[in-house]
């Protein structure tokens, strides 16, 4: 069964600059987190960076969800 919110997210990536910027930053955070996880030895700074990246990634996800909700409810223009 198709996921309508997935279709909306893809449309927003293609058409909404704000959403696309948030999405790209979210991908960068995800990549950086994956690089941290692959380290065999962590310094205290790595742990602090992990927490900061996870918080920022969550913030970005929340902001993207707000844009999706706004789009779903017909408030596509800011």
For each residue, the residues with C-beta under 8 A, 3 or more apart:
1:
2: 6 7
3: 6 7
4: 7 8
5: 8 9 68 72
6: 2 3 9 10
7: 2 3 4 10 11
8: 4 5 11 12 68 71 72
9: 5 6 12 13 19 23 64 68
10: 6 7 13 14
11: 7 8 14 15
12: 8 9 15 16 19 20 67 68 71
13: 9 10 16 19 20 23
14: 10 11 20
15: 11 12
16: 12 13 19 20 67 71
17: 20 21
18: 21 22 67
19: 9 12 13 16 22 23 64 67 68
20: 12 13 14 16 17 23 24
21: 17 18 24 25
22: 18 19 25 26 60 63 64 67
23: 9 13 19 20 26 27 64
24: 20 21 27 28
25: 21 22 28 29 60
26: 22 23 29 30 57 60 61 64
27: 23 24 30 31
28: 24 25 31 32
29: 25 26 32 33 53 56 57 60
30: 26 27 33 34 57
31: 27 28 34 35
32: 28 29 35 36 49 53
33: 29 30 36 37 50 53 54 57
34: 30 31 37 38
35: 31 32 38 39
36: 32 33 39 42 46 49 50 53
37: 33 34
38: 34 35
39: 35 36 42 46
40:
41:
42: 36 39 46 47
43: 46 47
44: 47 48
45: 48 49
46: 36 39 42 43 49 50
47: 42 43 44 50 51
48: 44 45 51 52
49: 32 36 45 46 52 53
50: 33 36 46 47 53 54
51: 47 48 54 55
52: 48 49 55 56
53: 29 32 33 36 49 50 56 57
54: 33 50 51 57 58
55: 51 52 58 59
56: 29 52 53 59 60
57: 26 29 30 33 53 54 60 61
58: 54 55 61 62
59: 55 56 62 63
60: 22 25 26 29 56 57 63 64
61: 26 57 58 64 65
62: 58 59 65 66
63: 22 59 60 66 67
64: 9 19 22 23 26 60 61 67 68
65: 61 62 68 69
66: 62 63 69 70
67: 12 16 18 19 22 63 64 70 71
68: 5 8 9 12 19 64 65 71 72
69: 65 66 72 73
70: 66 67 73 75 76
71: 8 12 16 67 68 74 75 76
72: 5 8 68 69
73: 69 70
74: 71
75: 70 71
76: 70 71
77:
78:
